[in-house]
């Protein structure tokens, strides 16, 4: 099952793309291009969720936020599954 979380992506002063996860405070990323930022965000999402599982912390249900500069990032590893 694909799990998607919303992120906000903006360009900083140096024209890098900065990724802020809206539902996972500890998760953030960046990239020199939008494509790189999204790829890096996918990896960060997997690592963040894996760490939460290892630490026996809750995994928040992804919100369905929409708006300017909001993108949906999904898990890329097949070992992560959403449970109810």
mmCIF file as gemmi writes it, N, C-alpha and C atoms, coordinates in Angstrom:
data_model
loop_
_atom_site.group_PDB
_atom_site.id
_atom_site.type_symbol
_atom_site.label_atom_id
_atom_site.label_alt_id
_atom_site.label_comp_id
_atom_site.label_asym_id
_atom_site.label_entity_id
_atom_site.label_seq_id
_atom_site.pdbx_PDB_ins_code
_atom_site.Cartn_x
_atom_site.Cartn_y
_atom_site.Cartn_z
_atom_site.occupancy
_atom_site.B_iso_or_equiv
_atom_site.pdbx_formal_charge
_atom_site.auth_seq_id
_atom_site.auth_asym_id
_atom_site.pdbx_PDB_model_num
ATOM 1 N N . UNK Axp A 1 ? 0.841 -1.185 0 1 0 ? 1 A 1
ATOM 2 C CA . UNK Axp A 1 ? 0 0 0 1 0 ? 1 A 1
ATOM 3 C C . UNK Axp A 1 ? 0.884 1.245 0 1 0 ? 1 A 1
ATOM 4 N N . UNK Axp A 2 ? 0.584 2.164 -0.866 1 0 ? 2 A 1
ATOM 5 C CA . UNK Axp A 2 ? 1.327 3.412 -0.931 1 0 ? 2 A 1
ATOM 6 C C . UNK Axp A 2 ? 0.798 4.375 0.124 1 0 ? 2 A 1
ATOM 7 N N . UNK Axp A 3 ? 1.707 4.96 0.891 1 0 ? 3 A 1
ATOM 8 C CA . UNK Axp A 3 ? 1.347 5.929 1.917 1 0 ? 3 A 1
ATOM 9 C C . UNK Axp A 3 ? 1.889 7.278 1.469 1 0 ? 3 A 1
ATOM 10 N N . UNK Axp A 4 ? 1.028 8.304 1.415 1 0 ? 4 A 1
ATOM 11 C CA . UNK Axp A 4 ? 1.449 9.635 0.976 1 0 ? 4 A 1
ATOM 12 C C . UNK Axp A 4 ? 1.274 10.654 2.092 1 0 ? 4 A 1
ATOM 13 N N . UNK Axp A 5 ? 2.289 11.486 2.257 1 0 ? 5 A 1
ATOM 14 C CA . UNK Axp A 5 ? 2.251 12.574 3.222 1 0 ? 5 A 1
ATOM 15 C C . UNK Axp A 5 ? 2.439 13.899 2.491 1 0 ? 5 A 1
ATOM 16 N N . UNK Axp A 6 ? 1.758 14.952 2.962 1 0 ? 6 A 1
ATOM 17 C CA . UNK Axp A 6 ? 1.929 16.261 2.328 1 0 ? 6 A 1
ATOM 18 C C . UNK Axp A 6 ? 3.213 16.94 2.796 1 0 ? 6 A 1
ATOM 19 N N . UNK Axp A 7 ? 3.85 17.617 1.854 1 0 ? 7 A 1
ATOM 20 C CA . UNK Axp A 7 ? 5.027 18.424 2.165 1 0 ? 7 A 1
ATOM 21 C C . UNK Axp A 7 ? 4.856 19.795 1.53 1 0 ? 7 A 1
ATOM 22 N N . UNK Axp A 8 ? 5.489 20.772 2.124 1 0 ? 8 A 1
ATOM 23 C CA . UNK Axp A 8 ? 5.537 22.102 1.526 1 0 ? 8 A 1
ATOM 24 C C . UNK Axp A 8 ? 6.953 22.296 1.023 1 0 ? 8 A 1
ATOM 25 N N . UNK Axp A 9 ? 7.075 22.721 -0.221 1 0 ? 9 A 1
ATOM 26 C CA . UNK Axp A 9 ? 8.391 22.929 -0.818 1 0 ? 9 A 1
ATOM 27 C C . UNK Axp A 9 ? 8.5 24.386 -1.255 1 0 ? 9 A 1
ATOM 28 N N . UNK Axp A 10 ? 9.535 25.039 -0.755 1 0 ? 10 A 1
ATOM 29 C CA . UNK Axp A 10 ? 9.793 26.427 -1.136 1 0 ? 10 A 1
ATOM 30 C C . UNK Axp A 10 ? 11.255 26.561 -1.545 1 0 ? 10 A 1
ATOM 31 N N . UNK Axp A 11 ? 11.559 27.6 -2.288 1 0 ? 11 A 1
ATOM 32 C CA . UNK Axp A 11 ? 12.946 27.892 -2.64 1 0 ? 11 A 1
ATOM 33 C C . UNK Axp A 11 ? 13.505 28.876 -1.623 1 0 ? 11 A 1
ATOM 34 N N . UNK Axp A 12 ? 14.735 28.604 -1.164 1 0 ? 12 A 1
ATOM 35 C CA . UNK Axp A 12 ? 15.385 29.511 -0.229 1 0 ? 12 A 1
ATOM 36 C C . UNK Axp A 12 ? 16.139 30.602 -0.992 1 0 ? 12 A 1
ATOM 37 N N . UNK Axp A 13 ? 16.873 31.421 -0.248 1 0 ? 13 A 1
ATOM 38 C CA . UNK Axp A 13 ? 17.604 32.543 -0.845 1 0 ? 13 A 1
ATOM 39 C C . UNK Axp A 13 ? 18.637 32.082 -1.866 1 0 ? 13 A 1
ATOM 40 N N . UNK Axp A 14 ? 19.163 30.887 -1.672 1 0 ? 14 A 1
ATOM 41 C CA . UNK Axp A 14 ? 20.199 30.354 -2.557 1 0 ? 14 A 1
ATOM 42 C C . UNK Axp A 14 ? 19.604 29.511 -3.682 1 0 ? 14 A 1
ATOM 43 N N . UNK Axp A 15 ? 18.276 29.558 -3.821 1 0 ? 15 A 1
ATOM 44 C CA . UNK Axp A 15 ? 17.529 28.858 -4.857 1 0 ? 15 A 1
ATOM 45 C C . UNK Axp A 15 ? 17.538 27.337 -4.725 1 0 ? 15 A 1
ATOM 46 N N . UNK Axp A 16 ? 17.841 26.836 -3.512 1 0 ? 16 A 1
ATOM 47 C CA . UNK Axp A 16 ? 17.66 25.414 -3.222 1 0 ? 16 A 1
ATOM 48 C C . UNK Axp A 16 ? 16.205 25.199 -2.839 1 0 ? 16 A 1
ATOM 49 N N . UNK Axp A 17 ? 15.731 23.985 -3.015 1 0 ? 17 A 1
ATOM 50 C CA . UNK Axp A 17 ? 14.358 23.643 -2.664 1 0 ? 17 A 1
ATOM 51 C C . UNK Axp A 17 ? 14.347 23.004 -1.281 1 0 ? 17 A 1
ATOM 52 N N . UNK Axp A 18 ? 13.589 23.592 -0.369 1 0 ? 18 A 1
ATOM 53 C CA . UNK Axp A 18 ? 13.516 23.144 1.019 1 0 ? 18 A 1
ATOM 54 C C . UNK Axp A 18 ? 12.175 22.452 1.238 1 0 ? 18 A 1
ATOM 55 N N . UNK Axp A 19 ? 12.226 21.243 1.805 1 0 ? 19 A 1
ATOM 56 C CA . UNK Axp A 19 ? 11.036 20.422 2.006 1 0 ? 19 A 1
ATOM 57 C C . UNK Axp A 19 ? 10.696 20.367 3.484 1 0 ? 19 A 1
ATOM 58 N N . UNK Axp A 20 ? 9.458 20.717 3.817 1 0 ? 20 A 1
ATOM 59 C CA . UNK Axp A 20 ? 8.949 20.629 5.188 1 0 ? 20 A 1
ATOM 60 C C . UNK Axp A 20 ? 7.787 19.653 5.2 1 0 ? 20 A 1
ATOM 61 N N . UNK Axp A 21 ? 7.911 18.586 5.983 1 0 ? 21 A 1
ATOM 62 C CA . UNK Axp A 21 ? 6.808 17.633 6.134 1 0 ? 21 A 1
ATOM 63 C C . UNK Axp A 21 ? 5.777 18.236 7.079 1 0 ? 21 A 1
ATOM 64 N N . UNK Axp A 22 ? 4.534 18.269 6.659 1 0 ? 22 A 1
ATOM 65 C CA . UNK Axp A 22 ? 3.501 18.942 7.437 1 0 ? 22 A 1
ATOM 66 C C . UNK Axp A 22 ? 2.954 18.104 8.582 1 0 ? 22 A 1
ATOM 67 N N . UNK Axp A 23 ? 3.104 16.785 8.504 1 0 ? 23 A 1
ATOM 68 C CA . UNK Axp A 23 ? 2.586 15.9 9.552 1 0 ? 23 A 1
ATOM 69 C C . UNK Axp A 23 ? 3.683 15.256 10.402 1 0 ? 23 A 1
ATOM 70 N N . UNK Axp A 24 ? 4.922 15.45 10.036 1 0 ? 24 A 1
ATOM 71 C CA . UNK Axp A 24 ? 6.058 14.828 10.735 1 0 ? 24 A 1
ATOM 72 C C . UNK Axp A 24 ? 7.079 15.922 11.05 1 0 ? 24 A 1
ATOM 73 N N . UNK Axp A 25 ? 7.006 16.455 12.25 1 0 ? 25 A 1
ATOM 74 C CA . UNK Axp A 25 ? 7.837 17.6 12.622 1 0 ? 25 A 1
ATOM 75 C C . UNK Axp A 25 ? 9.335 17.35 12.475 1 0 ? 25 A 1
ATOM 76 N N . UNK Axp A 26 ? 9.765 16.116 12.703 1 0 ? 26 A 1
ATOM 77 C CA . UNK Axp A 26 ? 11.195 15.829 12.677 1 0 ? 26 A 1
ATOM 78 C C . UNK Axp A 26 ? 11.738 15.614 11.264 1 0 ? 26 A 1
ATOM 79 N N . UNK Axp A 27 ? 10.867 15.577 10.271 1 0 ? 27 A 1
ATOM 80 C CA . UNK Axp A 27 ? 11.292 15.25 8.909 1 0 ? 27 A 1
ATOM 81 C C . UNK Axp A 27 ? 11.389 16.505 8.041 1 0 ? 27 A 1
ATOM 82 N N . UNK Axp A 28 ? 12.525 16.655 7.405 1 0 ? 28 A 1
ATOM 83 C CA . UNK Axp A 28 ? 12.738 17.746 6.465 1 0 ? 28 A 1
ATOM 84 C C . UNK Axp A 28 ? 13.814 17.318 5.482 1 0 ? 28 A 1
ATOM 85 N N . UNK Axp A 29 ? 13.9 18.027 4.374 1 0 ? 29 A 1
ATOM 86 C CA . UNK Axp A 29 ? 14.869 17.684 3.348 1 0 ? 29 A 1
ATOM 87 C C . UNK Axp A 29 ? 15.101 18.892 2.46 1 0 ? 29 A 1
ATOM 88 N N . UNK Axp A 30 ? 15.954 18.705 1.448 1 0 ? 30 A 1
ATOM 89 C CA . UNK Axp A 30 ? 16.197 19.767 0.486 1 0 ? 30 A 1
ATOM 90 C C . UNK Axp A 30 ? 16.799 19.163 -0.777 1 0 ? 30 A 1
ATOM 91 N N . UNK Axp A 31 ? 16.947 19.97 -1.786 1 0 ? 31 A 1
ATOM 92 C CA . UNK Axp A 31 ? 17.572 19.538 -3.025 1 0 ? 31 A 1
ATOM 93 C C . UNK Axp A 31 ? 17.892 20.737 -3.894 1 0 ? 31 A 1
ATOM 94 N N . UNK Axp A 32 ? 18.822 20.553 -4.809 1 0 ? 32 A 1
ATOM 95 C CA . UNK Axp A 32 ? 19.214 21.631 -5.718 1 0 ? 32 A 1
ATOM 96 C C . UNK Axp A 32 ? 18.135 21.884 -6.771 1 0 ? 32 A 1
ATOM 97 N N . UNK Axp A 33 ? 17.347 20.849 -7.083 1 0 ? 33 A 1
ATOM 98 C CA . UNK Axp A 33 ? 16.236 20.975 -8.028 1 0 ? 33 A 1
ATOM 99 C C . UNK Axp A 33 ? 14.978 20.447 -7.354 1 0 ? 33 A 1
ATOM 100 N N . UNK Axp A 34 ? 13.835 20.757 -7.945 1 0 ? 34 A 1
ATOM 101 C CA . UNK Axp A 34 ? 12.59 20.244 -7.401 1 0 ? 34 A 1
ATOM 102 C C . UNK Axp A 34 ? 12.573 18.719 -7.435 1 0 ? 34 A 1
ATOM 103 N N . UNK Axp A 35 ? 13.048 18.139 -8.527 1 0 ? 35 A 1
ATOM 104 C CA . UNK Axp A 35 ? 13.08 16.679 -8.652 1 0 ? 35 A 1
ATOM 105 C C . UNK Axp A 35 ? 13.962 16.045 -7.584 1 0 ? 35 A 1
ATOM 106 N N . UNK Axp A 36 ? 15.126 16.634 -7.335 1 0 ? 36 A 1
ATOM 107 C CA . UNK Axp A 36 ? 16.035 16.116 -6.3 1 0 ? 36 A 1
ATOM 108 C C . UNK Axp A 36 ? 15.406 16.257 -4.916 1 0 ? 36 A 1
ATOM 109 N N . UNK Axp A 37 ? 14.746 17.38 -4.673 1 0 ? 37 A 1
ATOM 110 C CA . UNK Axp A 37 ? 14.098 17.596 -3.375 1 0 ? 37 A 1
ATOM 111 C C . UNK Axp A 37 ? 13.007 16.562 -3.13 1 0 ? 37 A 1
ATOM 112 N N . UNK Axp A 38 ? 12.218 16.257 -4.168 1 0 ? 38 A 1
ATOM 113 C CA . UNK Axp A 38 ? 11.168 15.245 -4.026 1 0 ? 38 A 1
ATOM 114 C C . UNK Axp A 38 ? 11.747 13.852 -3.825 1 0 ? 38 A 1
ATOM 115 N N . UNK Axp A 39 ? 12.805 13.52 -4.55 1 0 ? 39 A 1
ATOM 116 C CA . UNK Axp A 39 ? 13.465 12.222 -4.372 1 0 ? 39 A 1
ATOM 117 C C . UNK Axp A 39 ? 14.003 12.1 -2.947 1 0 ? 39 A 1
ATOM 118 N N . UNK Axp A 40 ? 14.696 13.136 -2.484 1 0 ? 40 A 1
ATOM 119 C CA . UNK Axp A 40 ? 15.237 13.116 -1.122 1 0 ? 40 A 1
ATOM 120 C C . UNK Axp A 40 ? 14.123 13.022 -0.086 1 0 ? 40 A 1
ATOM 121 N N . UNK Axp A 41 ? 13.007 13.686 -0.348 1 0 ? 41 A 1
ATOM 122 C CA . UNK Axp A 41 ? 11.877 13.643 0.581 1 0 ? 41 A 1
ATOM 123 C C . UNK Axp A 41 ? 11.317 12.225 0.693 1 0 ? 41 A 1
ATOM 124 N N . UNK Axp A 42 ? 11.272 11.491 -0.424 1 0 ? 42 A 1
ATOM 125 C CA . UNK Axp A 42 ? 10.821 10.096 -0.376 1 0 ? 42 A 1
ATOM 126 C C . UNK Axp A 42 ? 11.707 9.27 0.55 1 0 ? 42 A 1
ATOM 127 N N . UNK Axp A 43 ? 13.009 9.45 0.438 1 0 ? 43 A 1
ATOM 128 C CA . UNK Axp A 43 ? 13.946 8.709 1.3 1 0 ? 43 A 1
ATOM 129 C C . UNK Axp A 43 ? 13.788 9.102 2.758 1 0 ? 43 A 1
ATOM 130 N N . UNK Axp A 44 ? 13.65 10.404 3.011 1 0 ? 44 A 1
ATOM 131 C CA . UNK Axp A 44 ? 13.483 10.879 4.383 1 0 ? 44 A 1
ATOM 132 C C . UNK Axp A 44 ? 12.196 10.324 4.987 1 0 ? 44 A 1
ATOM 133 N N . UNK Axp A 45 ? 11.14 10.284 4.2 1 0 ? 45 A 1
ATOM 134 C CA . UNK Axp A 45 ? 9.873 9.739 4.706 1 0 ? 45 A 1
ATOM 135 C C . UNK Axp A 45 ? 10.054 8.296 5.143 1 0 ? 45 A 1
ATOM 136 N N . UNK Axp A 46 ? 10.678 7.482 4.32 1 0 ? 46 A 1
ATOM 137 C CA . UNK Axp A 46 ? 10.912 6.088 4.7 1 0 ? 46 A 1
ATOM 138 C C . UNK Axp A 46 ? 11.728 5.986 5.982 1 0 ? 46 A 1
ATOM 139 N N . UNK Axp A 47 ? 12.813 6.737 6.057 1 0 ? 47 A 1
ATOM 140 C CA . UNK Axp A 47 ? 13.671 6.683 7.243 1 0 ? 47 A 1
ATOM 141 C C . UNK Axp A 47 ? 12.935 7.147 8.493 1 0 ? 47 A 1
ATOM 142 N N . UNK Axp A 48 ? 12.149 8.193 8.353 1 0 ? 48 A 1
ATOM 143 C CA . UNK Axp A 48 ? 11.393 8.717 9.496 1 0 ? 48 A 1
ATOM 144 C C . UNK Axp A 48 ? 10.384 7.687 9.998 1 0 ? 48 A 1
ATOM 145 N N . UNK Axp A 49 ? 9.646 7.086 9.077 1 0 ? 49 A 1
ATOM 146 C CA . UNK Axp A 49 ? 8.649 6.089 9.484 1 0 ? 49 A 1
ATOM 147 C C . UNK Axp A 49 ? 9.312 4.845 10.075 1 0 ? 49 A 1
ATOM 148 N N . UNK Axp A 50 ? 10.416 4.418 9.493 1 0 ? 50 A 1
ATOM 149 C CA . UNK Axp A 50 ? 11.149 3.266 10.041 1 0 ? 50 A 1
ATOM 150 C C . UNK Axp A 50 ? 11.631 3.555 11.461 1 0 ? 50 A 1
ATOM 151 N N . UNK Axp A 51 ? 12.119 4.76 11.699 1 0 ? 51 A 1
ATOM 152 C CA . UNK Axp A 51 ? 12.597 5.118 13.038 1 0 ? 51 A 1
ATOM 153 C C . UNK Axp A 51 ? 11.448 5.179 14.029 1 0 ? 51 A 1
ATOM 154 N N . UNK Axp A 52 ? 10.326 5.725 13.609 1 0 ? 52 A 1
ATOM 155 C CA . UNK Axp A 52 ? 9.158 5.761 14.498 1 0 ? 52 A 1
ATOM 156 C C . UNK Axp A 52 ? 8.713 4.344 14.867 1 0 ? 52 A 1
ATOM 157 N N . UNK Axp A 53 ? 8.759 3.424 13.903 1 0 ? 53 A 1
ATOM 158 C CA . UNK Axp A 53 ? 8.404 2.036 14.193 1 0 ? 53 A 1
ATOM 159 C C . UNK Axp A 53 ? 9.395 1.439 15.186 1 0 ? 53 A 1
ATOM 160 N N . UNK Axp A 54 ? 10.693 1.659 14.961 1 0 ? 54 A 1
ATOM 161 C CA . UNK Axp A 54 ? 11.727 1.126 15.851 1 0 ? 54 A 1
ATOM 162 C C . UNK Axp A 54 ? 11.595 1.689 17.265 1 0 ? 54 A 1
ATOM 163 N N . UNK Axp A 55 ? 11.202 2.964 17.367 1 0 ? 55 A 1
ATOM 164 C CA . UNK Axp A 55 ? 11.053 3.614 18.672 1 0 ? 55 A 1
ATOM 165 C C . UNK Axp A 55 ? 9.681 3.384 19.294 1 0 ? 55 A 1
ATOM 166 N N . UNK Axp A 56 ? 8.836 2.626 18.594 1 0 ? 56 A 1
ATOM 167 C CA . UNK Axp A 56 ? 7.468 2.344 19.047 1 0 ? 56 A 1
ATOM 168 C C . UNK Axp A 56 ? 6.662 3.634 19.271 1 0 ? 56 A 1
ATOM 169 N N . UNK Axp A 57 ? 6.881 4.591 18.372 1 0 ? 57 A 1
ATOM 170 C CA . UNK Axp A 57 ? 6.136 5.85 18.402 1 0 ? 57 A 1
ATOM 171 C C . UNK Axp A 57 ? 4.973 5.763 17.424 1 0 ? 57 A 1
ATOM 172 N N . UNK Axp A 58 ? 3.96 6.561 17.699 1 0 ? 58 A 1
ATOM 173 C CA . UNK Axp A 58 ? 2.814 6.616 16.797 1 0 ? 58 A 1
ATOM 174 C C . UNK Axp A 58 ? 3.224 7.142 15.431 1 0 ? 58 A 1
ATOM 175 N N . UNK Axp A 59 ? 2.573 6.633 14.408 1 0 ? 59 A 1
ATOM 176 C CA . UNK Axp A 59 ? 2.744 7.141 13.054 1 0 ? 59 A 1
ATOM 177 C C . UNK Axp A 59 ? 1.446 7.869 12.714 1 0 ? 59 A 1
ATOM 178 N N . UNK Axp A 60 ? 1.534 9.185 12.494 1 0 ? 60 A 1
ATOM 179 C CA . UNK Axp A 60 ? 0.303 9.936 12.239 1 0 ? 60 A 1
ATOM 180 C C . UNK Axp A 60 ? -0.338 9.553 10.909 1 0 ? 60 A 1
ATOM 181 N N . UNK Axp A 61 ? -1.653 9.624 10.89 1 0 ? 61 A 1
ATOM 182 C CA . UNK Axp A 61 ? -2.382 9.424 9.64 1 0 ? 61 A 1
ATOM 183 C C . UNK Axp A 61 ? -2.102 10.642 8.767 1 0 ? 61 A 1
ATOM 184 N N . UNK Axp A 62 ? -1.738 10.43 7.513 1 0 ? 62 A 1
ATOM 185 C CA . UNK Axp A 62 ? -1.433 11.565 6.64 1 0 ? 62 A 1
ATOM 186 C C . UNK Axp A 62 ? -2.639 12.475 6.448 1 0 ? 62 A 1
ATOM 187 N N . UNK Axp A 63 ? -2.4 13.769 6.538 1 0 ? 63 A 1
ATOM 188 C CA . UNK Axp A 63 ? -3.473 14.721 6.267 1 0 ? 63 A 1
ATOM 189 C C . UNK Axp A 63 ? -3.635 14.873 4.758 1 0 ? 63 A 1
ATOM 190 N N . UNK Axp A 64 ? -4.719 15.457 4.351 1 0 ? 64 A 1
ATOM 191 C CA . UNK Axp A 64 ? -5.023 15.642 2.929 1 0 ? 64 A 1
ATOM 192 C C . UNK Axp A 64 ? -4.914 17.122 2.562 1 0 ? 64 A 1
ATOM 193 N N . UNK Axp A 65 ? -3.868 17.774 3.026 1 0 ? 65 A 1
ATOM 194 C CA . UNK Axp A 65 ? -3.71 19.199 2.773 1 0 ? 65 A 1
ATOM 195 C C . UNK Axp A 65 ? -3.451 19.469 1.296 1 0 ? 65 A 1
ATOM 196 N N . UNK Axp A 66 ? -3.963 20.587 0.873 1 0 ? 66 A 1
ATOM 197 C CA . UNK Axp A 66 ? -3.754 21.041 -0.497 1 0 ? 66 A 1
ATOM 198 C C . UNK Axp A 66 ? -3.444 22.522 -0.462 1 0 ? 66 A 1
ATOM 199 N N . UNK Axp A 67 ? -2.858 23.006 -1.518 1 0 ? 67 A 1
ATOM 200 C CA . UNK Axp A 67 ? -2.595 24.431 -1.6 1 0 ? 67 A 1
ATOM 201 C C . UNK Axp A 67 ? -1.325 24.717 -2.362 1 0 ? 67 A 1
ATOM 202 N N . UNK Axp A 68 ? -0.959 25.962 -2.355 1 0 ? 68 A 1
ATOM 203 C CA . UNK Axp A 68 ? 0.232 26.404 -3.068 1 0 ? 68 A 1
ATOM 204 C C . UNK Axp A 68 ? 1.469 25.758 -2.456 1 0 ? 68 A 1
ATOM 205 N N . UNK Axp A 69 ? 2.327 25.266 -3.304 1 0 ? 69 A 1
ATOM 206 C CA . UNK Axp A 69 ? 3.603 24.657 -2.909 1 0 ? 69 A 1
ATOM 207 C C . UNK Axp A 69 ? 3.456 23.361 -2.108 1 0 ? 69 A 1
ATOM 208 N N . UNK Axp A 70 ? 2.272 22.743 -2.112 1 0 ? 70 A 1
ATOM 209 C CA . UNK Axp A 70 ? 2.053 21.485 -1.391 1 0 ? 70 A 1
ATOM 210 C C . UNK Axp A 70 ? 2.146 20.33 -2.384 1 0 ? 70 A 1
ATOM 211 N N . UNK Axp A 71 ? 2.959 19.351 -2.045 1 0 ? 71 A 1
ATOM 212 C CA . UNK Axp A 71 ? 3.15 18.147 -2.85 1 0 ? 71 A 1
ATOM 213 C C . UNK Axp A 71 ? 2.888 16.942 -1.964 1 0 ? 71 A 1
ATOM 214 N N . UNK Axp A 72 ? 2.514 15.831 -2.563 1 0 ? 72 A 1
ATOM 215 C CA . UNK Axp A 72 ? 2.338 14.592 -1.818 1 0 ? 72 A 1
ATOM 216 C C . UNK Axp A 72 ? 3.554 13.706 -2.074 1 0 ? 72 A 1
ATOM 217 N N . UNK Axp A 73 ? 4.181 13.242 -0.995 1 0 ? 73 A 1
ATOM 218 C CA . UNK Axp A 73 ? 5.368 12.392 -1.066 1 0 ? 73 A 1
ATOM 219 C C . UNK Axp A 73 ? 4.981 11.019 -0.552 1 0 ? 73 A 1
ATOM 220 N N . UNK Axp A 74 ? 5.404 9.976 -1.267 1 0 ? 74 A 1
ATOM 221 C CA . UNK Axp A 74 ? 5.024 8.624 -0.869 1 0 ? 74 A 1
ATOM 222 C C . UNK Axp A 74 ? 6.238 7.81 -0.429 1 0 ? 74 A 1
ATOM 223 N N . UNK Axp A 75 ? 5.939 6.756 0.308 1 0 ? 75 A 1
ATOM 224 C CA . UNK Axp A 75 ? 6.994 5.827 0.699 1 0 ? 75 A 1
ATOM 225 C C . UNK Axp A 75 ? 7.497 5.116 -0.545 1 0 ? 75 A 1
ATOM 226 N N . UNK Axp A 76 ? 8.776 4.746 -0.542 1 0 ? 76 A 1
ATOM 227 C CA . UNK Axp A 76 ? 9.336 4.066 -1.706 1 0 ? 76 A 1
ATOM 228 C C . UNK Axp A 76 ? 9.767 2.639 -1.387 1 0 ? 76 A 1
ATOM 229 N N . UNK Axp A 77 ? 9.895 2.314 -0.126 1 0 ? 77 A 1
ATOM 230 C CA . UNK Axp A 77 ? 10.282 0.959 0.257 1 0 ? 77 A 1
ATOM 231 C C . UNK Axp A 77 ? 9.045 0.107 0.408 1 0 ? 77 A 1
ATOM 232 N N . UNK Axp A 78 ? 9.093 -1.089 -0.088 1 0 ? 78 A 1
ATOM 233 C CA . UNK Axp A 78 ? 7.915 -1.952 -0.051 1 0 ? 78 A 1
ATOM 234 C C . UNK Axp A 78 ? 7.651 -2.526 1.336 1 0 ? 78 A 1
ATOM 235 N N . UNK Axp A 79 ? 8.606 -2.454 2.235 1 0 ? 79 A 1
ATOM 236 C CA . UNK Axp A 79 ? 8.418 -3.033 3.555 1 0 ? 79 A 1
ATOM 237 C C . UNK Axp A 79 ? 7.563 -2.213 4.483 1 0 ? 79 A 1
ATOM 238 N N . UNK Axp A 80 ? 7.228 -0.988 4.1 1 0 ? 80 A 1
ATOM 239 C CA . UNK Axp A 80 ? 6.406 -0.139 4.942 1 0 ? 80 A 1
ATOM 240 C C . UNK Axp A 80 ? 4.952 -0.294 4.54 1 0 ? 80 A 1
ATOM 241 N N . UNK Axp A 81 ? 4.118 -0.58 5.529 1 0 ? 81 A 1
ATOM 242 C CA . UNK Axp A 81 ? 2.691 -0.747 5.253 1 0 ? 81 A 1
ATOM 243 C C . UNK Axp A 81 ? 1.907 0.016 6.297 1 0 ? 81 A 1
ATOM 244 N N . UNK Axp A 82 ? 0.825 0.621 5.848 1 0 ? 82 A 1
ATOM 245 C CA . UNK Axp A 82 ? -0.044 1.346 6.75 1 0 ? 82 A 1
ATOM 246 C C . UNK Axp A 82 ? -0.982 0.366 7.426 1 0 ? 82 A 1
ATOM 247 N N . UNK Axp A 83 ? -1.137 0.499 8.727 1 0 ? 83 A 1
ATOM 248 C CA . UNK Axp A 83 ? -2.079 -0.339 9.466 1 0 ? 83 A 1
ATOM 249 C C . UNK Axp A 83 ? -3.091 0.563 10.157 1 0 ? 83 A 1
ATOM 250 N N . UNK Axp A 84 ? -4.24 -0.013 10.465 1 0 ? 84 A 1
ATOM 251 C CA . UNK Axp A 84 ? -5.296 0.776 11.131 1 0 ? 84 A 1
ATOM 252 C C . UNK Axp A 84 ? -5.321 0.459 12.591 1 0 ? 84 A 1
